[in-house]
Amino acid sequence: MEVLTISAQTRKLTGRKTNKLRKESCIPGIVYGPKSKDTPLKVNKKDFKDVFSKAGESTLIDLRIDDKEIGKVIINNYQVDPVSDDIIHFDLYQVRMDKKMTTKVSVKFIGESPAVKNENGILVKNHDTLEVKCLPKDLIHNIEIDLSVLEHIDNIIRVKDLKISDNIEIMADLEETIVNVAPPRTEKEMEELDEKVEASVEGVESAKEKKGEDESSEEEGEKKEEAKEGNKKEEKKDKK
């Protein structure tokens, strides 16, 4: 597997001031772990997105801070803007290679369900990630699930049906459903679904308008703070 690296810089800006970093195409974040103190970071937005698209939350990454090798980390958590879908904050966890860790692994569905193709069944995916526990060296990028075994309506794939290494423990009930095939929707159910979609679209448009108002308010607040700081400096000069 390709060796992935994140190059970060330490940051001093915190709180609302991190918005300045985002405007400069950087993402604020933090690294922590059992052998390291919490360190605020910033990473170039494009560089982070490139690594994240390949690593997700279950692949080891080499971390460099201010051109210094730090060690192996995983992307343990991240926050997304609800309107733009941009990543606005991230957490990196520095792992110990000799100690088991718990993290989320992506579920990758492969193949095609005959029940969906031939019986107009509806594929219901209950998980897009699963929590696993293992040593860092045994960590896998994703768990593949073959949909071709779902031959008829009401067929189910449960946790106990997954085929993965004995070195990896899935932190879920063995009887829990991962994916199943449900009967086709009735005409009434389709109408109700359309209504939900319309309501969702209206909610997104409203959120976009609110975000624009909030950004304008933040910019005004920042300008006022800068003006206050400038006035204080002038007052100190006058006193001298």
C-alpha positions as CSV (number, residue, x, y, z in Angstrom):
1,M,0.0,0.0,0.0
2,E,1.1,3.5,-0.8
3,V,2.9,5.3,2.1
4,L,0.8,8.4,2.9
5,T,2.2,11.5,4.6
6,I,0.7,14.6,6.1
7,S,2.9,17.7,6.3
8,A,1.5,20.1,9.0
9,Q,2.6,23.2,10.8
10,T,2.0,24.2,14.4
11,R,-0.6,27.0,14.7
12,K,-1.2,29.8,17.2
13,L,-4.7,30.9,16.1
14,T,-7.6,29.3,18.0
15,G,-11.3,29.7,18.4
16,R,-13.1,32.0,15.9
17,K,-9.7,33.2,14.7
18,T,-9.2,29.9,12.9
19,N,-11.6,31.2,10.2
20,K,-8.7,33.3,8.9
21,L,-6.8,30.0,8.3
22,R,-9.8,28.6,6.3
23,K,-9.9,31.7,4.1
24,E,-6.2,31.1,3.4
25,S,-7.0,27.5,2.2
26,C,-5.8,25.8,5.4
27,I,-7.6,23.5,7.7
28,P,-7.1,23.7,11.5
29,G,-6.7,20.5,13.5
30,I,-5.0,18.8,16.4
31,V,-2.8,15.8,17.1
32,Y,-2.9,13.8,20.3
33,G,-2.1,10.4,21.7
34,P,-0.8,8.3,24.6
35,K,2.8,9.5,24.0
36,S,2.2,13.0,22.8
37,K,0.8,16.3,24.2
38,D,-2.1,17.9,22.4
39,T,-0.7,20.1,19.6
40,P,-2.7,22.5,17.4
41,L,-2.0,22.1,13.7
42,K,-2.8,23.6,10.3
43,V,-2.6,21.7,7.0
44,N,-3.0,22.9,3.4
45,K,-6.6,22.2,2.4
46,K,-5.8,20.5,-0.9
47,D,-3.0,18.4,0.7
48,F,-5.3,17.2,3.5
49,K,-8.2,16.3,1.0
50,D,-5.8,14.3,-1.1
51,V,-4.6,12.2,1.8
52,F,-8.0,11.8,3.3
53,S,-9.5,10.5,0.0
54,K,-6.9,7.7,0.1
55,A,-6.7,7.1,3.8
56,G,-10.1,7.7,5.3
57,E,-10.2,7.0,9.0
58,S,-8.6,3.6,9.0
59,T,-5.2,3.9,7.3
60,L,-1.9,4.7,9.0
61,I,-0.3,8.0,7.9
62,D,3.2,9.4,8.5
63,L,3.0,12.8,10.2
64,R,5.5,15.6,9.8
65,I,5.2,18.8,11.8
66,D,7.3,21.8,10.9
67,D,9.5,19.4,8.7
68,K,10.1,17.1,11.7
69,E,9.1,13.3,11.6
70,I,6.5,12.7,14.4
71,G,5.3,9.1,13.8
72,K,2.2,7.2,12.6
73,V,-1.2,8.7,13.0
74,I,-4.8,8.1,11.8
75,I,-7.5,10.6,11.0
76,N,-9.5,9.9,14.2
77,N,-12.3,12.5,13.6
78,Y,-13.2,15.4,11.4
79,Q,-15.9,18.1,11.1
80,V,-17.7,19.0,7.9
81,D,-19.5,22.2,7.0
82,P,-23.2,21.2,6.6
83,V,-23.7,23.5,3.6
84,S,-20.4,23.3,1.6
85,D,-19.4,19.8,2.7
86,D,-15.8,21.1,3.2
87,I,-13.8,19.7,6.0
88,I,-13.3,22.5,8.6
89,H,-11.4,20.7,11.4
90,F,-9.6,17.4,11.9
91,D,-8.2,15.3,14.8
92,L,-5.1,13.1,14.3
93,Y,-4.4,10.3,16.8
94,Q,-0.8,9.2,17.2
95,V,-0.8,5.4,17.6
96,R,1.3,3.0,19.5
97,M,2.3,0.1,17.2
98,D,2.4,-2.3,20.2
99,K,-1.1,-1.6,21.5
100,K,-4.5,-2.5,20.1
101,M,-6.6,0.5,18.9
102,T,-10.2,1.0,18.2
103,T,-11.3,2.9,15.1
104,K,-13.9,2.9,12.3
105,V,-13.4,1.1,9.0
106,S,-15.3,1.9,5.8
107,V,-17.7,-0.7,4.5
108,K,-17.3,-1.3,0.7
109,F,-20.2,-3.0,-1.1
110,I,-19.2,-4.9,-4.2
111,G,-21.2,-6.9,-6.8
112,E,-24.9,-6.7,-7.5
113,S,-27.9,-8.2,-5.7
114,P,-30.1,-10.5,-7.9
115,A,-33.0,-9.6,-5.6
116,V,-32.6,-6.0,-6.6
117,K,-32.0,-6.7,-10.2
118,N,-34.7,-9.4,-10.8
119,E,-37.3,-8.8,-8.1
120,N,-37.2,-5.0,-7.8
121,G,-36.1,-5.2,-4.2
122,I,-34.7,-2.2,-2.4
123,L,-31.2,-2.5,-1.0
124,V,-31.1,-1.2,2.5
125,K,-27.6,-0.4,3.8
126,N,-27.5,0.0,7.6
127,H,-23.8,0.8,7.9
128,D,-21.2,2.6,5.9
129,T,-18.6,2.1,8.6
130,L,-17.9,-0.5,11.3
131,E,-15.9,-0.1,14.5
132,V,-13.0,-2.5,14.8
133,K,-10.3,-3.3,17.4
134,C,-6.8,-4.5,16.4
135,L,-3.1,-3.8,16.3
136,P,-2.2,-0.9,14.0
137,K,-0.3,-3.3,11.7
138,D,-3.5,-5.3,11.1
139,L,-5.6,-2.3,10.3
140,I,-7.4,-2.6,6.9
141,H,-8.6,0.2,4.7
142,N,-12.2,-1.2,4.2
143,I,-14.4,-4.3,4.7
144,E,-15.7,-5.7,1.4
145,I,-19.2,-7.1,1.4
146,D,-20.4,-9.1,-1.7
147,L,-24.0,-8.2,-2.6
148,S,-24.4,-11.1,-5.0
149,V,-25.4,-13.4,-2.1
150,L,-28.6,-11.4,-1.7
151,E,-30.7,-13.5,-4.1
152,H,-34.2,-12.9,-2.8
153,I,-36.3,-10.3,-1.0
154,D,-35.7,-10.2,2.8
155,N,-32.2,-11.7,2.4
156,I,-29.8,-10.3,5.0
157,I,-26.0,-10.0,5.6
158,R,-25.2,-9.8,9.3
159,V,-22.0,-9.0,11.2
160,K,-21.4,-12.7,11.7
161,D,-21.4,-13.3,7.9
162,L,-18.4,-11.0,7.3
163,K,-15.1,-12.7,6.3
164,I,-12.1,-10.8,7.8
165,S,-8.9,-11.6,9.6
166,D,-9.0,-13.3,13.0
167,N,-6.7,-10.5,14.2
168,I,-9.5,-7.9,13.8
169,E,-12.4,-7.8,16.2
170,I,-15.6,-6.1,15.0
171,M,-17.1,-4.1,17.9
172,A,-20.8,-4.9,17.1
173,D,-23.4,-7.6,17.9
174,L,-22.9,-10.6,15.6
175,E,-26.6,-10.6,14.8
176,E,-26.6,-7.0,13.7
177,T,-27.8,-6.4,10.1
178,I,-25.3,-4.8,7.7
179,V,-27.4,-4.8,4.6
180,N,-30.7,-6.4,3.5
181,V,-33.2,-6.4,0.6
182,A,-36.6,-4.9,1.4
183,P,-39.8,-5.3,-0.7
184,P,-40.5,-2.6,-3.4
185,R,-42.2,0.6,-2.1
186,T,-45.9,1.2,-2.6
187,E,-47.2,4.3,-4.5
188,K,-48.1,5.9,-1.2
189,E,-44.6,5.4,0.2
190,M,-43.1,7.0,-2.9
191,E,-45.3,10.1,-2.5
192,E,-44.2,10.5,1.1
193,L,-40.6,10.1,0.1
194,D,-41.0,12.9,-2.5
195,E,-42.4,15.2,0.2
196,K,-39.4,14.5,2.5
197,V,-36.9,15.2,-0.4
198,E,-38.7,18.6,-1.1
199,A,-38.5,19.5,2.6
200,S,-34.8,18.6,2.8
201,V,-34.0,20.8,-0.3
202,E,-35.8,23.7,1.3
203,G,-33.8,23.2,4.6
204,V,-30.5,23.3,2.7
205,E,-31.4,26.5,0.9
206,S,-32.3,28.1,4.3
207,A,-29.0,26.9,5.8
208,K,-27.1,28.5,2.9
209,E,-28.8,31.9,3.4
210,K,-28.1,31.7,7.2
211,K,-24.4,30.8,6.6
212,G,-24.0,33.9,4.4
213,E,-25.5,36.1,7.1
214,D,-23.2,34.5,9.8
215,E,-20.1,35.0,7.7
216,S,-20.9,38.7,7.2
217,S,-21.5,39.0,11.0
218,E,-18.1,37.3,11.7
219,E,-16.3,39.6,9.3
220,E,-17.8,42.6,11.0
221,G,-16.8,41.2,14.4
222,E,-13.2,40.6,13.3
223,K,-13.0,44.2,11.9
224,K,-14.3,45.6,15.2
225,E,-11.7,43.6,17.2
226,E,-8.9,44.7,14.9
227,A,-10.1,48.4,15.3
228,K,-10.2,48.0,19.1
229,E,-6.6,46.6,19.1
230,G,-5.5,49.5,16.9
231,N,-7.1,52.1,19.2
232,K,-5.4,50.5,22.3
233,K,-2.0,50.8,20.6
234,E,-2.7,54.4,19.7
235,E,-3.7,55.2,23.4
236,K,-0.5,53.5,24.6
237,K,1.6,55.7,22.3
238,D,-0.2,58.9,23.5
239,K,0.5,58.0,27.1
240,K,4.2,57.6,26.4
